[in-house]
Structures are given as C-alpha cells and as structure tokens.
Amino acid sequence: MRKALPTAILSFVATIVLIDYWFKIPVVNNMAKDFTTWVSVIANVALGLGAVNLVLVHSRHIRLKRMEWGNSLVLIVLMLYVMVIGIAQSSNSPTYRWIYDNINVPLGSTLFATAAFQIASASYRTFRARNVESGLLLITGIFVMLGKVPLGEMMASWMPTFAQWIMDVWNTAAQRGIMICTAIGLVIISVRVITGMERGHFGSGE
Amino acid sequence: MFITTRVYALITAATIVIALFYNLNLAKKGKKLYLRRIAGLDALDECVGRAAEMGRPIHVTPGLGGLTGTSAPQILAGLEIQSYMANKCATYDVRLFCSVSEPEVLPVAQEIQKAAHIAAGRPDTYREEDVRFLSQSQFAFASAIIGIIEREHCVASVMIGAFAAEALFLAENSAQLGCITIGGATNLYQIPFFIAACDYTLVGEEVFVGGAYVSQDQTKIAGLRAQDIAKALTIALLIIVTLYTTLTGDKSLVKILNL
C-alpha cells in the first residue's frame, strides 16, 4: 500500500499529462492544467518543509556546539531576517533586493570564479598520460588548447582550423551520440516510473 | 483532436514502449538478459566497503532539481542510487549523508533512508538529520555539500543525477578532500567536468540504468534491453536517411523526420 497508492496516483497524473501532450480534449487539457497548478502549490508547501529541516538540523548543531556551529547560527539568523523582510516588505522591496544583490549574488559569483582553478587542477590529474585513452585525451587537448590561443597560430597556421575540426566533427559527433542515447534513456526511465516498474525512490520494503 | 505535428514523437514513444513490454515478457519467461559491467556502479560497493573499514561516512546527492520538470528523471535516477546506497550502508552500519536542493525531494529522500534502516533491522540507527535540504541556489548547495564532506570526513562522494555549473566545484573539491568520487550526469556540458575530476563517471544514459544495474532485477534489465533496441533502431534510421539523402539528393525523408 505504501508504494501502490503513490504509484497509482503517479500513473494516473502522468497518463493525463501525456494525453494532454498529444490530444486536444478539453476535459483532459483542463485536468492537466490543474495538475500543473498543483505542482506549484505542492512545491511551495514543500519549501516550508525545507525551511523546517534547515532550522532543525542547524539548531541541533548550535545546541550541541558541534564543529563550526557559529556558521549554523549565522545561517538561522540571516534566514529568519530575510524571511521577515520578505514577508513584511515583499521580495521587491529595496532592503530585500539589497541583501540579494550584495550578499547572495557576489557569493555565487565568487564561487563560480573559482571554476578556473578547479579546471586547472582537474585537468592536471586527467591529462597525465597513464594509459592509451588518457594519452589520446592529452594529445587532443593540447591541439585544441593551442588552436584556441594566438600562440598556436604562431606555431602552425593550420592549428586553429585543426582544433575547430576536432570540435566540429569528433566532439559534436560524440555529443550527439550521448544526446540521442540520453533522450531514449529518459523515455525508458519515465515509462518504468509511470508503470511502477522502477520504485527504488519509494524506499525498500513494503 | 490529435495534434498531427507530434505524430513522430508518438511513433517513437510507442516503439520504445512496445520494445519495453516485449523484453519484459521475455524476462518473465525466464530469458537471462545480459548486462555489461559499468565500473562506476560497481564502485558503489567499493565505497561502502571502504567506509565500513574506515568507520567513516559517505555522501550522496541526486543533484540540483526537483521531482517535476526536465530534471525529474535524473533526480529519480539519483534517488534510485541513494536507495541502493542506503540499503547497503544500513546493513553495514555506515553513515550516509544525503543532500537535496529542492524541498519537495526532501521527504522522498528521508523516506528512502528510513525504509532502508527498517529493512536492515536497525531502525534506531536512522538519523533524520543525515538527509538535508541545503539550498536551491546552486553554489550555496555545492559549498554546503563540500562543508559536510569536510566536517564529517566522508570517504566517498556520489554525485549521480542532475547537475549544472556546480558539478566541477563539487567533484574537484570532493577529490581534493580525498574522497572516492563517482559522478553521473546527462548534461552534455557537465560530463567532461565529471570525467576530468571524478574517479568514476556515468555518461548520459548510464545515469538511468543505476536502479536496474544494482538490483540485477531481470524485469528492470528488460527496460535497458528495450533502450538498446531503441538505440539500434535510431542508428539504423540515421544510416538509412543519410545514405538515401546522399545518394539520391532527395531531402523529403529529412523533412518528414524534421532532422
């Protein structure tokens, strides 16, 4: 029952949405539209669950004085502060926007900026010629990198064209292969979930 | 009543569904279906083994996304992996941390973990705090995961599901912290980052085979065989259309198939 009922609901809703995609039947189209609205409602209710989980986990950290409990305190205080500002003044208020633009955005940008260093260290590990595959990757990587910088063109005039050929032919072919297979995989897993064949996400046991 | 512009999508879906049920029938009749080895999925047991030996936890995440929209199948595939890991970890008394980025995934992930502990006969070892909603913001989510991995001294980091720009950050920092890293994504832009930074990588469709692979359930494997048949048909169609168009110069097939 613990798995059967959610599977039945899932199958019913998915069937309605699928019929809505292929057929113009007013009753079904309206039902599908309602289901889409319910998704937003459920997601918003779940947001409350998420906030409760955050408060529970971090208040426990503070209470037990676990490692870096100060961070948990900052998180809870800031979360409540932003929540109060958002409810009292709306999310378009200057104070709310200021917090978002001056704290959230720069922090995200800073972390994104570290990607360059992460790429360098990951590439160093990957591009070591340990076997035939990584050797080929190393050689191809060198050609593509040289083809993308002026130094490569200075070394050999054909380098940019060759690098572009690798990107356009080999890289695109591999990407499209992965893309087609992924799309087929998506359909299969969706059918398996809708028909209840794949139920691992409900947990083990009945 | 029928939207005619979507006829090929219907034919494709119908073909895949027919192939799926045909193979399911074969599996039910007892035909043993072959499944090739996938190193990334075999390594899941290695992670649990090492964690049990060292007495350290494992971290798993289905990535950035919810149970609706385009990322849903990847998230569900990630939850299948979490389910397998949770069962193994509960059996061998290994702590498993799971982080989610959407609140609606949280109760599902918590339920998976709880059910695994009950199934293993250890309901007392289930800790609700081990499954956490972190943030919907991708870099806040990624940095919080790295914080958990560092503080809790996780021995492995399993990242199979839906990932965007945070993939490299997660994978590389996990590797720097000494974790066994297993990544899996369908996002074409993130796969190279996982390949570069992770010890094991599931590429594209391999992400969706996790549930069937780890359970070795023949009915689930039947679904994978259907996937392979669909792939073979797609390849055959591509070759036929390419040859026909090249040899005759007639582009009618290309137009019909909207290629």
Boltz contact constraints between the chains, C-beta under 6 A:
constraints:
  - contact:
      token1: [A, 22]
      token2: [B, 3]
      max_distance: 6.0
  - contact:
      token1: [A, 22]
      token2: [B, 6]
      max_distance: 6.0
  - contact:
      token1: [A, 22]
      token2: [B, 10]
      max_distance: 6.0
  - contact:
      token1: [A, 23]
      token2: [B, 1]
      max_distance: 6.0
  - contact:
      token1: [A, 23]
      token2: [B, 2]
      max_distance: 6.0
  - contact:
      token1: [A, 24]
      token2: [B, 1]
      max_distance: 6.0
  - contact:
      token1: [A, 39]
      token2: [B, 68]
      max_distance: 6.0
  - contact:
      token1: [A, 43]
      token2: [B, 104]
      max_distance: 6.0
  - contact:
      token1: [A, 46]
      token2: [B, 103]
      max_distance: 6.0
  - contact:
      token1: [A, 46]
      token2: [B, 104]
      max_distance: 6.0
  - contact:
      token1: [A, 47]
      token2: [B, 103]
      max_distance: 6.0
  - contact:
      token1: [A, 49]
      token2: [B, 103]
      max_distance: 6.0
  - contact:
      token1: [A, 49]
      token2: [B, 106]
      max_distance: 6.0
  - contact:
      token1: [A, 50]
      token2: [B, 103]
      max_distance: 6.0
  - contact:
      token1: [A, 50]
      token2: [B, 106]
      max_distance: 6.0
  - contact:
      token1: [A, 50]
      token2: [B, 133]
      max_distance: 6.0
  - contact:
      token1: [A, 53]
      token2: [B, 106]
      max_distance: 6.0
  - contact:
      token1: [A, 53]
      token2: [B, 133]
      max_distance: 6.0
  - contact:
      token1: [A, 57]
      token2: [B, 129]
      max_distance: 6.0
  - contact:
      token1: [A, 57]
      token2: [B, 132]
      max_distance: 6.0
  - contact:
      token1: [A, 67]
      token2: [B, 151]
      max_distance: 6.0
  - contact:
      token1: [A, 108]
      token2: [B, 139]
      max_distance: 6.0
  - contact:
      token1: [A, 111]
      token2: [B, 139]
      max_distance: 6.0
  - contact:
      token1: [A, 115]
      token2: [B, 168]
      max_distance: 6.0
  - contact:
      token1: [A, 118]
      token2: [B, 168]
      max_distance: 6.0
  - contact:
      token1: [A, 118]
      token2: [B, 172]
      max_distance: 6.0
  - contact:
      token1: [A, 122]
      token2: [B, 172]
      max_distance: 6.0
  - contact:
      token1: [A, 122]
      token2: [B, 196]
      max_distance: 6.0
  - contact:
      token1: [A, 122]
      token2: [B, 197]
      max_distance: 6.0
  - contact:
      token1: [A, 126]
      token2: [B, 196]
      max_distance: 6.0
  - contact:
      token1: [A, 175]
      token2: [B, 188]
      max_distance: 6.0
  - contact:
      token1: [A, 178]
      token2: [B, 204]
      max_distance: 6.0
  - contact:
      token1: [A, 180]
      token2: [B, 234]
      max_distance: 6.0
  - contact:
      token1: [A, 181]
      token2: [B, 204]
      max_distance: 6.0
  - contact:
      token1: [A, 181]
      token2: [B, 205]
      max_distance: 6.0
  - contact:
      token1: [A, 181]
      token2: [B, 231]
      max_distance: 6.0
  - contact:
      token1: [A, 182]
      token2: [B, 186]
      max_distance: 6.0
  - contact:
      token1: [A, 182]
      token2: [B, 204]
      max_distance: 6.0
  - contact:
      token1: [A, 182]
      token2: [B, 205]
      max_distance: 6.0
  - contact:
      token1: [A, 184]
      token2: [B, 227]
      max_distance: 6.0
  - contact:
      token1: [A, 184]
      token2: [B, 230]
      max_distance: 6.0
  - contact:
      token1: [A, 184]
      token2: [B, 231]
      max_distance: 6.0
  - contact:
      token1: [A, 185]
      token2: [B, 205]
      max_distance: 6.0
  - contact:
      token1: [A, 185]
      token2: [B, 208]
      max_distance: 6.0
  - contact:
      token1: [A, 185]
      token2: [B, 227]
      max_distance: 6.0
  - contact:
      token1: [A, 186]
      token2: [B, 73]
      max_distance: 6.0
  - contact:
      token1: [A, 187]
      token2: [B, 16]
      max_distance: 6.0
  - contact:
      token1: [A, 188]
      token2: [B, 223]
      max_distance: 6.0
  - contact:
      token1: [A, 188]
      token2: [B, 227]
      max_distance: 6.0
  - contact:
      token1: [A, 189]
      token2: [B, 73]
      max_distance: 6.0
  - contact:
      token1: [A, 189]
      token2: [B, 208]
      max_distance: 6.0
  - contact:
      token1: [A, 190]
      token2: [B, 73]
      max_distance: 6.0
  - contact:
      token1: [A, 191]
      token2: [B, 17]
      max_distance: 6.0
  - contact:
      token1: [A, 191]
      token2: [B, 20]
      max_distance: 6.0
  - contact:
      token1: [A, 192]
      token2: [B, 223]
      max_distance: 6.0
  - contact:
      token1: [A, 193]
      token2: [B, 76]
      max_distance: 6.0
  - contact:
      token1: [A, 198]
      token2: [B, 211]
      max_distance: 6.0
  - contact:
      token1: [A, 200]
      token2: [B, 80]
      max_distance: 6.0
  - contact:
      token1: [A, 200]
      token2: [B, 83]
      max_distance: 6.0
  - contact:
      token1: [A, 200]
      token2: [B, 211]
      max_distance: 6.0
  - contact:
      token1: [A, 201]
      token2: [B, 76]
      max_distance: 6.0
  - contact:
      token1: [A, 201]
      token2: [B, 79]
      max_distance: 6.0
  - contact:
      token1: [A, 201]
      token2: [B, 108]
      max_distance: 6.0
  - contact:
      token1: [A, 203]
      token2: [B, 111]
      max_distance: 6.0
  - contact:
      token1: [A, 203]
      token2: [B, 112]
      max_distance: 6.0
  - contact:
      token1: [A, 203]
      token2: [B, 115]
      max_distance: 6.0
  - contact:
      token1: [A, 204]
      token2: [B, 87]
      max_distance: 6.0
  - contact:
      token1: [A, 204]
      token2: [B, 115]
      max_distance: 6.0
  - contact:
      token1: [A, 204]
      token2: [B, 116]
      max_distance: 6.0
  - contact:
      token1: [A, 204]
      token2: [B, 119]
      max_distance: 6.0
  - contact:
      token1: [A, 205]
      token2: [B, 115]
      max_distance: 6.0
  - contact:
      token1: [A, 205]
      token2: [B, 119]
      max_distance: 6.0
